């Protein structure tokens, strides 16, 4: 596991590609710091883990397709199934720039796979939270997810809703003979009002006994409790991040 | 050494081995290291492996044969060593799994199925000799 993470870390720091551009007098730069091509574990589809920073002068915010509306300057790390990153002025606005992830600088990681659950596995019930902060939800969630889920998350968009789906991470405080993991699906915005919106959190947890062969999705009470606690802690961290950047 | 005594010895080797397998799986389940249905799967796996041999042994007991017939001492020891060897070959992993908590159910099932089929030459002849051919 350590060797695997070290290889990915080495791959991640090996590419630095800056793409400056000018459009109608607006200056901008997107710095692709790493692209790692890998596969989703359950269906073997190609997915890219991208790490980039960007800055668009003269704009307050930009819209990244599949990711959402973000401040005009930022840095993100996430998985995407799209081989292009499109920066737009707004969701329906003009395209600022399109960055292809298929250059020769793309690293292919054969040692790691991205273990994302299928979307259909997530609970239909969800917990809802309110984002009343003026700070960027995407920026906060990018930071908190990458801290809580070291393997990362996938960003995608459907029906004007942005989704952030994580890989699995181990749950803590379980009996010694039990192993459990959780993956989370965030979606937003819902119930948009003047300066606030709601976000939804769904999760899928799985467990197995230490000598078991396969994961089970019918959860024991211990795993249920640990999952709920994990979500509580996550929401707390997210709120703290929102307040910090208020 | 009589044929009857040899048969009982061989039967005990197999029966005790089976009990050790079963107890290892039960202990693993009791410690919460595997689920109940996985314990059942393991029991069935081992029972399938042993069922052929138990069938031959039980058939030998009920057949009308000369149980007091004397047999060569070296035959008895070869049969005993072969049977114990074959059972130990299967048992060590089950003991490691159940009593020491090593490995997973997939590793164990694969090992038991593979090794039992590839090593059956050790006991097929022995069981046939003592439980079928002796008239």
Interface residues (C-beta under 8 A of the other chain):
Chain A: X175 X177 X178 X209 X210 X211 X212 X213 X214 X216
Chain B: X28 X31 X32 X33 X34 X35 X38 X97 X101 X103 X104 X105 X106 X109
